[in-house]
């Protein structure tokens, strides 16, 4: 009986390590892609779809295959693909703000690398080693 459906073994293992008392490994089904095994979704109550799940028809089919589904937790802020296919009885949660700090860190690092001319320095170093470099 799998009450939780997760998109990867990595997520399952991280959750299991964070909350060992919940026995996530025994309660979770990992469904990465493709059609799920027959009748595997019938007891799922909490579903985390794959990141940027972009197939509304696939989402509707998955939701229909989960008659006990109570919560969908997306991994992104956008839930447009789920709005039209999620019944009112299911709570749809987004991940607004989850990626905020990592995105801002990436943006700042990118700006600093350009200001410090890292791409040019990397290209010069590669040329000195006789390697191809796109400029």
Phi and psi in radians as a Rosetta constraint file:
Dihedral C 1 N 2 CA 2 C 2 CIRCULARHARMONIC -1.881 0.35
Dihedral N 2 CA 2 C 2 N 3 CIRCULARHARMONIC 1.983 0.35
Dihedral C 2 N 3 CA 3 C 3 CIRCULARHARMONIC -1.574 0.35
Dihedral N 3 CA 3 C 3 N 4 CIRCULARHARMONIC -0.303 0.35
Dihedral C 3 N 4 CA 4 C 4 CIRCULARHARMONIC -2.180 0.35
Dihedral N 4 CA 4 C 4 N 5 CIRCULARHARMONIC 2.353 0.35
Dihedral C 4 N 5 CA 5 C 5 CIRCULARHARMONIC -2.066 0.35
Dihedral N 5 CA 5 C 5 N 6 CIRCULARHARMONIC 2.064 0.35
Dihedral C 5 N 6 CA 6 C 6 CIRCULARHARMONIC -2.047 0.35
Dihedral N 6 CA 6 C 6 N 7 CIRCULARHARMONIC 2.680 0.35
Dihedral C 6 N 7 CA 7 C 7 CIRCULARHARMONIC -1.479 0.35
Dihedral N 7 CA 7 C 7 N 8 CIRCULARHARMONIC -0.106 0.35
Dihedral C 7 N 8 CA 8 C 8 CIRCULARHARMONIC -2.782 0.35
Dihedral N 8 CA 8 C 8 N 9 CIRCULARHARMONIC 2.721 0.35
Dihedral C 8 N 9 CA 9 C 9 CIRCULARHARMONIC -1.190 0.35
Dihedral N 9 CA 9 C 9 N 10 CIRCULARHARMONIC -0.528 0.35
Dihedral C 9 N 10 CA 10 C 10 CIRCULARHARMONIC -1.077 0.35
Dihedral N 10 CA 10 C 10 N 11 CIRCULARHARMONIC -0.793 0.35
Dihedral C 10 N 11 CA 11 C 11 CIRCULARHARMONIC -1.135 0.35
Dihedral N 11 CA 11 C 11 N 12 CIRCULARHARMONIC -0.766 0.35
Dihedral C 11 N 12 CA 12 C 12 CIRCULARHARMONIC -1.004 0.35
Dihedral N 12 CA 12 C 12 N 13 CIRCULARHARMONIC -0.811 0.35
Dihedral C 12 N 13 CA 13 C 13 CIRCULARHARMONIC -1.171 0.35
Dihedral N 13 CA 13 C 13 N 14 CIRCULARHARMONIC -0.650 0.35
Dihedral C 13 N 14 CA 14 C 14 CIRCULARHARMONIC -1.163 0.35
Dihedral N 14 CA 14 C 14 N 15 CIRCULARHARMONIC -0.761 0.35
Dihedral C 14 N 15 CA 15 C 15 CIRCULARHARMONIC -1.116 0.35
Dihedral N 15 CA 15 C 15 N 16 CIRCULARHARMONIC -0.719 0.35
Dihedral C 15 N 16 CA 16 C 16 CIRCULARHARMONIC -1.079 0.35
Dihedral N 16 CA 16 C 16 N 17 CIRCULARHARMONIC -0.663 0.35
Dihedral C 16 N 17 CA 17 C 17 CIRCULARHARMONIC -1.241 0.35
Dihedral N 17 CA 17 C 17 N 18 CIRCULARHARMONIC -0.618 0.35
Dihedral C 17 N 18 CA 18 C 18 CIRCULARHARMONIC -1.253 0.35
Dihedral N 18 CA 18 C 18 N 19 CIRCULARHARMONIC -0.585 0.35
Dihedral C 18 N 19 CA 19 C 19 CIRCULARHARMONIC -2.375 0.35
Dihedral N 19 CA 19 C 19 N 20 CIRCULARHARMONIC 1.259 0.35
Dihedral C 19 N 20 CA 20 C 20 CIRCULARHARMONIC -1.081 0.35
Dihedral N 20 CA 20 C 20 N 21 CIRCULARHARMONIC -0.468 0.35
Dihedral C 20 N 21 CA 21 C 21 CIRCULARHARMONIC -1.228 0.35
Dihedral N 21 CA 21 C 21 N 22 CIRCULARHARMONIC -0.270 0.35
Dihedral C 21 N 22 CA 22 C 22 CIRCULARHARMONIC -1.495 0.35
Dihedral N 22 CA 22 C 22 N 23 CIRCULARHARMONIC -0.184 0.35
Dihedral C 22 N 23 CA 23 C 23 CIRCULARHARMONIC 0.932 0.35
Dihedral N 23 CA 23 C 23 N 24 CIRCULARHARMONIC 0.875 0.35
Dihedral C 23 N 24 CA 24 C 24 CIRCULARHARMONIC -1.006 0.35
Dihedral N 24 CA 24 C 24 N 25 CIRCULARHARMONIC -0.730 0.35
Dihedral C 24 N 25 CA 25 C 25 CIRCULARHARMONIC -0.998 0.35
Dihedral N 25 CA 25 C 25 N 26 CIRCULARHARMONIC -0.654 0.35
Dihedral C 25 N 26 CA 26 C 26 CIRCULARHARMONIC -1.428 0.35
Dihedral N 26 CA 26 C 26 N 27 CIRCULARHARMONIC -0.454 0.35
Dihedral C 26 N 27 CA 27 C 27 CIRCULARHARMONIC -1.682 0.35
Dihedral N 27 CA 27 C 27 N 28 CIRCULARHARMONIC -0.166 0.35
Dihedral C 27 N 28 CA 28 C 28 CIRCULARHARMONIC -1.875 0.35
Dihedral N 28 CA 28 C 28 N 29 CIRCULARHARMONIC 2.453 0.35
Dihedral C 28 N 29 CA 29 C 29 CIRCULARHARMONIC -1.801 0.35
Dihedral N 29 CA 29 C 29 N 30 CIRCULARHARMONIC 2.293 0.35
Dihedral C 29 N 30 CA 30 C 30 CIRCULARHARMONIC -1.717 0.35
Dihedral N 30 CA 30 C 30 N 31 CIRCULARHARMONIC 2.077 0.35
Dihedral C 30 N 31 CA 31 C 31 CIRCULARHARMONIC -2.202 0.35
Dihedral N 31 CA 31 C 31 N 32 CIRCULARHARMONIC 1.737 0.35
Dihedral C 31 N 32 CA 32 C 32 CIRCULARHARMONIC -1.485 0.35
Dihedral N 32 CA 32 C 32 N 33 CIRCULARHARMONIC -0.797 0.35
Dihedral C 32 N 33 CA 33 C 33 CIRCULARHARMONIC -2.905 0.35
Dihedral N 33 CA 33 C 33 N 34 CIRCULARHARMONIC 3.003 0.35
Dihedral C 33 N 34 CA 34 C 34 CIRCULARHARMONIC 1.258 0.35
Dihedral N 34 CA 34 C 34 N 35 CIRCULARHARMONIC -3.101 0.35
Dihedral C 34 N 35 CA 35 C 35 CIRCULARHARMONIC -1.245 0.35
Dihedral N 35 CA 35 C 35 N 36 CIRCULARHARMONIC 2.472 0.35
Dihedral C 35 N 36 CA 36 C 36 CIRCULARHARMONIC -1.285 0.35
Dihedral N 36 CA 36 C 36 N 37 CIRCULARHARMONIC 2.787 0.35
Dihedral C 36 N 37 CA 37 C 37 CIRCULARHARMONIC -1.040 0.35
Dihedral N 37 CA 37 C 37 N 38 CIRCULARHARMONIC 2.624 0.35
Dihedral C 37 N 38 CA 38 C 38 CIRCULARHARMONIC -0.956 0.35
Dihedral N 38 CA 38 C 38 N 39 CIRCULARHARMONIC 2.335 0.35
Dihedral C 38 N 39 CA 39 C 39 CIRCULARHARMONIC 1.055 0.35
Dihedral N 39 CA 39 C 39 N 40 CIRCULARHARMONIC 0.217 0.35
Dihedral C 39 N 40 CA 40 C 40 CIRCULARHARMONIC -1.271 0.35
Dihedral N 40 CA 40 C 40 N 41 CIRCULARHARMONIC -0.411 0.35
Dihedral C 40 N 41 CA 41 C 41 CIRCULARHARMONIC -1.716 0.35
Dihedral N 41 CA 41 C 41 N 42 CIRCULARHARMONIC -0.029 0.35
Dihedral C 41 N 42 CA 42 C 42 CIRCULARHARMONIC -1.148 0.35
Dihedral N 42 CA 42 C 42 N 43 CIRCULARHARMONIC -0.406 0.35
Dihedral C 42 N 43 CA 43 C 43 CIRCULARHARMONIC -1.806 0.35
Dihedral N 43 CA 43 C 43 N 44 CIRCULARHARMONIC 0.017 0.35
Dihedral C 43 N 44 CA 44 C 44 CIRCULARHARMONIC -1.185 0.35
Dihedral N 44 CA 44 C 44 N 45 CIRCULARHARMONIC 2.263 0.35
Dihedral C 44 N 45 CA 45 C 45 CIRCULARHARMONIC -1.978 0.35
Dihedral N 45 CA 45 C 45 N 46 CIRCULARHARMONIC -0.380 0.35
Dihedral C 45 N 46 CA 46 C 46 CIRCULARHARMONIC -2.315 0.35
Dihedral N 46 CA 46 C 46 N 47 CIRCULARHARMONIC 2.098 0.35
Dihedral C 46 N 47 CA 47 C 47 CIRCULARHARMONIC -2.132 0.35
Dihedral N 47 CA 47 C 47 N 48 CIRCULARHARMONIC 2.258 0.35
Dihedral C 47 N 48 CA 48 C 48 CIRCULARHARMONIC -1.953 0.35
Dihedral N 48 CA 48 C 48 N 49 CIRCULARHARMONIC 1.776 0.35
Dihedral C 48 N 49 CA 49 C 49 CIRCULARHARMONIC -1.198 0.35
Dihedral N 49 CA 49 C 49 N 50 CIRCULARHARMONIC 2.875 0.35
Dihedral C 49 N 50 CA 50 C 50 CIRCULARHARMONIC -1.013 0.35
Dihedral N 50 CA 50 C 50 N 51 CIRCULARHARMONIC 2.650 0.35
Dihedral C 50 N 51 CA 51 C 51 CIRCULARHARMONIC -1.024 0.35
Dihedral N 51 CA 51 C 51 N 52 CIRCULARHARMONIC 2.331 0.35
Dihedral C 51 N 52 CA 52 C 52 CIRCULARHARMONIC 0.968 0.35
Dihedral N 52 CA 52 C 52 N 53 CIRCULARHARMONIC 0.792 0.35
Dihedral C 52 N 53 CA 53 C 53 CIRCULARHARMONIC -1.035 0.35
Dihedral N 53 CA 53 C 53 N 54 CIRCULARHARMONIC 1.991 0.35
Dihedral C 53 N 54 CA 54 C 54 CIRCULARHARMONIC -1.983 0.35
Dihedral N 54 CA 54 C 54 N 55 CIRCULARHARMONIC 0.309 0.35
Dihedral C 54 N 55 CA 55 C 55 CIRCULARHARMONIC -2.069 0.35
Dihedral N 55 CA 55 C 55 N 56 CIRCULARHARMONIC 1.655 0.35
Dihedral C 55 N 56 CA 56 C 56 CIRCULARHARMONIC -1.019 0.35
Dihedral N 56 CA 56 C 56 N 57 CIRCULARHARMONIC -0.666 0.35
Dihedral C 56 N 57 CA 57 C 57 CIRCULARHARMONIC -1.151 0.35
Dihedral N 57 CA 57 C 57 N 58 CIRCULARHARMONIC -0.704 0.35
Dihedral C 57 N 58 CA 58 C 58 CIRCULARHARMONIC -1.147 0.35
Dihedral N 58 CA 58 C 58 N 59 CIRCULARHARMONIC -0.674 0.35
Dihedral C 58 N 59 CA 59 C 59 CIRCULARHARMONIC -1.119 0.35
Dihedral N 59 CA 59 C 59 N 60 CIRCULARHARMONIC -0.747 0.35
Dihedral C 59 N 60 CA 60 C 60 CIRCULARHARMONIC -1.099 0.35
Dihedral N 60 CA 60 C 60 N 61 CIRCULARHARMONIC -0.732 0.35
Dihedral C 60 N 61 CA 61 C 61 CIRCULARHARMONIC -1.125 0.35
Dihedral N 61 CA 61 C 61 N 62 CIRCULARHARMONIC -0.720 0.35
Dihedral C 61 N 62 CA 62 C 62 CIRCULARHARMONIC -1.118 0.35
Dihedral N 62 CA 62 C 62 N 63 CIRCULARHARMONIC -0.774 0.35
Dihedral C 62 N 63 CA 63 C 63 CIRCULARHARMONIC -1.073 0.35
Dihedral N 63 CA 63 C 63 N 64 CIRCULARHARMONIC -0.729 0.35
Dihedral C 63 N 64 CA 64 C 64 CIRCULARHARMONIC -1.149 0.35
Dihedral N 64 CA 64 C 64 N 65 CIRCULARHARMONIC -0.476 0.35
Dihedral C 64 N 65 CA 65 C 65 CIRCULARHARMONIC -1.432 0.35
Dihedral N 65 CA 65 C 65 N 66 CIRCULARHARMONIC -0.076 0.35
Dihedral C 65 N 66 CA 66 C 66 CIRCULARHARMONIC -2.055 0.35
Dihedral N 66 CA 66 C 66 N 67 CIRCULARHARMONIC 1.376 0.35
Dihedral C 66 N 67 CA 67 C 67 CIRCULARHARMONIC -1.135 0.35
Dihedral N 67 CA 67 C 67 N 68 CIRCULARHARMONIC -0.374 0.35
Dihedral C 67 N 68 CA 68 C 68 CIRCULARHARMONIC -1.724 0.35
Dihedral N 68 CA 68 C 68 N 69 CIRCULARHARMONIC 0.109 0.35
Dihedral C 68 N 69 CA 69 C 69 CIRCULARHARMONIC -1.044 0.35
Dihedral N 69 CA 69 C 69 N 70 CIRCULARHARMONIC 2.290 0.35
Dihedral C 69 N 70 CA 70 C 70 CIRCULARHARMONIC -2.072 0.35
Dihedral N 70 CA 70 C 70 N 71 CIRCULARHARMONIC -0.508 0.35
Dihedral C 70 N 71 CA 71 C 71 CIRCULARHARMONIC -2.453 0.35
Dihedral N 71 CA 71 C 71 N 72 CIRCULARHARMONIC 2.382 0.35
Dihedral C 71 N 72 CA 72 C 72 CIRCULARHARMONIC -2.037 0.35
Dihedral N 72 CA 72 C 72 N 73 CIRCULARHARMONIC 2.164 0.35
Dihedral C 72 N 73 CA 73 C 73 CIRCULARHARMONIC -2.008 0.35
Dihedral N 73 CA 73 C 73 N 74 CIRCULARHARMONIC 1.871 0.35
Dihedral C 73 N 74 CA 74 C 74 CIRCULARHARMONIC -1.376 0.35
Dihedral N 74 CA 74 C 74 N 75 CIRCULARHARMONIC 2.856 0.35
Dihedral C 74 N 75 CA 75 C 75 CIRCULARHARMONIC -1.748 0.35
Dihedral N 75 CA 75 C 75 N 76 CIRCULARHARMONIC 0.115 0.35
Dihedral C 75 N 76 CA 76 C 76 CIRCULARHARMONIC -2.341 0.35
Dihedral N 76 CA 76 C 76 N 77 CIRCULARHARMONIC 2.950 0.35
Dihedral C 76 N 77 CA 77 C 77 CIRCULARHARMONIC -1.291 0.35
Dihedral N 77 CA 77 C 77 N 78 CIRCULARHARMONIC -0.508 0.35
Dihedral C 77 N 78 CA 78 C 78 CIRCULARHARMONIC -1.401 0.35
Dihedral N 78 CA 78 C 78 N 79 CIRCULARHARMONIC 2.278 0.35
Dihedral C 78 N 79 CA 79 C 79 CIRCULARHARMONIC -2.202 0.35
Dihedral N 79 CA 79 C 79 N 80 CIRCULARHARMONIC 0.301 0.35
Dihedral C 79 N 80 CA 80 C 80 CIRCULARHARMONIC -0.963 0.35
Dihedral N 80 CA 80 C 80 N 81 CIRCULARHARMONIC -0.667 0.35
Dihedral C 80 N 81 CA 81 C 81 CIRCULARHARMONIC -1.201 0.35
Dihedral N 81 CA 81 C 81 N 82 CIRCULARHARMONIC -0.285 0.35
Dihedral C 81 N 82 CA 82 C 82 CIRCULARHARMONIC -1.805 0.35
Dihedral N 82 CA 82 C 82 N 83 CIRCULARHARMONIC -0.369 0.35
Dihedral C 82 N 83 CA 83 C 83 CIRCULARHARMONIC -0.988 0.35
Dihedral N 83 CA 83 C 83 N 84 CIRCULARHARMONIC -0.820 0.35
Dihedral C 83 N 84 CA 84 C 84 CIRCULARHARMONIC -1.314 0.35
Dihedral N 84 CA 84 C 84 N 85 CIRCULARHARMONIC -0.339 0.35
Dihedral C 84 N 85 CA 85 C 85 CIRCULARHARMONIC -1.921 0.35
Dihedral N 85 CA 85 C 85 N 86 CIRCULARHARMONIC -0.044 0.35
Dihedral C 85 N 86 CA 86 C 86 CIRCULARHARMONIC -1.668 0.35
Dihedral N 86 CA 86 C 86 N 87 CIRCULARHARMONIC 2.109 0.35
Dihedral C 86 N 87 CA 87 C 87 CIRCULARHARMONIC -1.172 0.35
Dihedral N 87 CA 87 C 87 N 88 CIRCULARHARMONIC 2.727 0.35
Dihedral C 87 N 88 CA 88 C 88 CIRCULARHARMONIC -1.055 0.35
Dihedral N 88 CA 88 C 88 N 89 CIRCULARHARMONIC -0.383 0.35
Dihedral C 88 N 89 CA 89 C 89 CIRCULARHARMONIC -1.303 0.35
Dihedral N 89 CA 89 C 89 N 90 CIRCULARHARMONIC -0.186 0.35
Dihedral C 89 N 90 CA 90 C 90 CIRCULARHARMONIC -1.871 0.35
Dihedral N 90 CA 90 C 90 N 91 CIRCULARHARMONIC 2.295 0.35
Dihedral C 90 N 91 CA 91 C 91 CIRCULARHARMONIC -1.437 0.35
Dihedral N 91 CA 91 C 91 N 92 CIRCULARHARMONIC 2.170 0.35
Dihedral C 91 N 92 CA 92 C 92 CIRCULARHARMONIC -1.842 0.35
Dihedral N 92 CA 92 C 92 N 93 CIRCULARHARMONIC 2.047 0.35
Dihedral C 92 N 93 CA 93 C 93 CIRCULARHARMONIC -1.974 0.35
Dihedral N 93 CA 93 C 93 N 94 CIRCULARHARMONIC 2.377 0.35
Dihedral C 93 N 94 CA 94 C 94 CIRCULARHARMONIC -1.784 0.35
Dihedral N 94 CA 94 C 94 N 95 CIRCULARHARMONIC 3.084 0.35
Dihedral C 94 N 95 CA 95 C 95 CIRCULARHARMONIC -1.993 0.35
Dihedral N 95 CA 95 C 95 N 96 CIRCULARHARMONIC 0.672 0.35
Dihedral C 95 N 96 CA 96 C 96 CIRCULARHARMONIC -1.004 0.35
Dihedral N 96 CA 96 C 96 N 97 CIRCULARHARMONIC 2.237 0.35
Dihedral C 96 N 97 CA 97 C 97 CIRCULARHARMONIC 1.596 0.35
Dihedral N 97 CA 97 C 97 N 98 CIRCULARHARMONIC -0.294 0.35
Dihedral C 97 N 98 CA 98 C 98 CIRCULARHARMONIC -1.081 0.35
Dihedral N 98 CA 98 C 98 N 99 CIRCULARHARMONIC -0.690 0.35
Dihedral C 98 N 99 CA 99 C 99 CIRCULARHARMONIC -1.676 0.35
Dihedral N 99 CA 99 C 99 N 100 CIRCULARHARMONIC 0.104 0.35
Dihedral C 99 N 100 CA 100 C 100 CIRCULARHARMONIC -1.041 0.35
Dihedral N 100 CA 100 C 100 N 101 CIRCULARHARMONIC -0.873 0.35
Dihedral C 100 N 101 CA 101 C 101 CIRCULARHARMONIC -1.203 0.35
Dihedral N 101 CA 101 C 101 N 102 CIRCULARHARMONIC -0.703 0.35
Dihedral C 101 N 102 CA 102 C 102 CIRCULARHARMONIC -1.185 0.35
Dihedral N 102 CA 102 C 102 N 103 CIRCULARHARMONIC -0.610 0.35
Dihedral C 102 N 103 CA 103 C 103 CIRCULARHARMONIC -1.183 0.35
Dihedral N 103 CA 103 C 103 N 104 CIRCULARHARMONIC -0.733 0.35
Dihedral C 103 N 104 CA 104 C 104 CIRCULARHARMONIC -1.186 0.35
Dihedral N 104 CA 104 C 104 N 105 CIRCULARHARMONIC -0.636 0.35
Dihedral C 104 N 105 CA 105 C 105 CIRCULARHARMONIC -1.099 0.35
Dihedral N 105 CA 105 C 105 N 106 CIRCULARHARMONIC -0.740 0.35
Dihedral C 105 N 106 CA 106 C 106 CIRCULARHARMONIC -1.094 0.35
Dihedral N 106 CA 106 C 106 N 107 CIRCULARHARMONIC -0.790 0.35
Dihedral C 106 N 107 CA 107 C 107 CIRCULARHARMONIC -1.076 0.35
Dihedral N 107 CA 107 C 107 N 108 CIRCULARHARMONIC -0.785 0.35
Dihedral C 107 N 108 CA 108 C 108 CIRCULARHARMONIC -1.129 0.35
Dihedral N 108 CA 108 C 108 N 109 CIRCULARHARMONIC -0.745 0.35
Dihedral C 108 N 109 CA 109 C 109 CIRCULARHARMONIC -1.092 0.35
Dihedral N 109 CA 109 C 109 N 110 CIRCULARHARMONIC -0.704 0.35
Dihedral C 109 N 110 CA 110 C 110 CIRCULARHARMONIC -1.116 0.35
Dihedral N 110 CA 110 C 110 N 111 CIRCULARHARMONIC -0.767 0.35
Dihedral C 110 N 111 CA 111 C 111 CIRCULARHARMONIC -1.099 0.35
Dihedral N 111 CA 111 C 111 N 112 CIRCULARHARMONIC -0.804 0.35
Dihedral C 111 N 112 CA 112 C 112 CIRCULARHARMONIC -1.108 0.35
Dihedral N 112 CA 112 C 112 N 113 CIRCULARHARMONIC -0.665 0.35
Dihedral C 112 N 113 CA 113 C 113 CIRCULARHARMONIC -1.141 0.35
Dihedral N 113 CA 113 C 113 N 114 CIRCULARHARMONIC -0.633 0.35
Dihedral C 113 N 114 CA 114 C 114 CIRCULARHARMONIC -1.229 0.35
Dihedral N 114 CA 114 C 114 N 115 CIRCULARHARMONIC -0.781 0.35
Dihedral C 114 N 115 CA 115 C 115 CIRCULARHARMONIC -1.094 0.35
Dihedral N 115 CA 115 C 115 N 116 CIRCULARHARMONIC -0.584 0.35
Dihedral C 115 N 116 CA 116 C 116 CIRCULARHARMONIC -1.579 0.35
Dihedral N 116 CA 116 C 116 N 117 CIRCULARHARMONIC 0.083 0.35
Dihedral C 116 N 117 CA 117 C 117 CIRCULARHARMONIC 1.027 0.35
Dihedral N 117 CA 117 C 117 N 118 CIRCULARHARMONIC 0.642 0.35
Dihedral C 117 N 118 CA 118 C 118 CIRCULARHARMONIC -1.049 0.35
Dihedral N 118 CA 118 C 118 N 119 CIRCULARHARMONIC -0.740 0.35
Dihedral C 118 N 119 CA 119 C 119 CIRCULARHARMONIC -1.051 0.35
Dihedral N 119 CA 119 C 119 N 120 CIRCULARHARMONIC -0.722 0.35
Dihedral C 119 N 120 CA 120 C 120 CIRCULARHARMONIC -1.136 0.35
Dihedral N 120 CA 120 C 120 N 121 CIRCULARHARMONIC -0.759 0.35
Dihedral C 120 N 121 CA 121 C 121 CIRCULARHARMONIC -1.127 0.35
Dihedral N 121 CA 121 C 121 N 122 CIRCULARHARMONIC -0.697 0.35
Dihedral C 121 N 122 CA 122 C 122 CIRCULARHARMONIC -1.126 0.35
Dihedral N 122 CA 122 C 122 N 123 CIRCULARHARMONIC -0.733 0.35
Dihedral C 122 N 123 CA 123 C 123 CIRCULARHARMONIC -1.118 0.35
Dihedral N 123 CA 123 C 123 N 124 CIRCULARHARMONIC -0.753 0.35
Dihedral C 123 N 124 CA 124 C 124 CIRCULARHARMONIC -1.088 0.35
Dihedral N 124 CA 124 C 124 N 125 CIRCULARHARMONIC -0.724 0.35
Dihedral C 124 N 125 CA 125 C 125 CIRCULARHARMONIC -1.128 0.35
Dihedral N 125 CA 125 C 125 N 126 CIRCULARHARMONIC -0.705 0.35
Dihedral C 125 N 126 CA 126 C 126 CIRCULARHARMONIC -1.149 0.35
Dihedral N 126 CA 126 C 126 N 127 CIRCULARHARMONIC -0.712 0.35
Dihedral C 126 N 127 CA 127 C 127 CIRCULARHARMONIC -1.106 0.35
Dihedral N 127 CA 127 C 127 N 128 CIRCULARHARMONIC -0.675 0.35
Dihedral C 127 N 128 CA 128 C 128 CIRCULARHARMONIC -1.099 0.35
Dihedral N 128 CA 128 C 128 N 129 CIRCULARHARMONIC -0.490 0.35
Dihedral C 128 N 129 CA 129 C 129 CIRCULARHARMONIC -1.571 0.35
Dihedral N 129 CA 129 C 129 N 130 CIRCULARHARMONIC 0.054 0.35
Dihedral C 129 N 130 CA 130 C 130 CIRCULARHARMONIC 1.374 0.35
Dihedral N 130 CA 130 C 130 N 131 CIRCULARHARMONIC 0.362 0.35
Dihedral C 130 N 131 CA 131 C 131 CIRCULARHARMONIC -1.748 0.35
Dihedral N 131 CA 131 C 131 N 132 CIRCULARHARMONIC 2.675 0.35
Dihedral C 131 N 132 CA 132 C 132 CIRCULARHARMONIC -1.222 0.35
Dihedral N 132 CA 132 C 132 N 133 CIRCULARHARMONIC 2.526 0.35
Dihedral C 132 N 133 CA 133 C 133 CIRCULARHARMONIC -2.511 0.35
Dihedral N 133 CA 133 C 133 N 134 CIRCULARHARMONIC 2.221 0.35
Dihedral C 133 N 134 CA 134 C 134 CIRCULARHARMONIC -1.495 0.35
Dihedral N 134 CA 134 C 134 N 135 CIRCULARHARMONIC 2.262 0.35
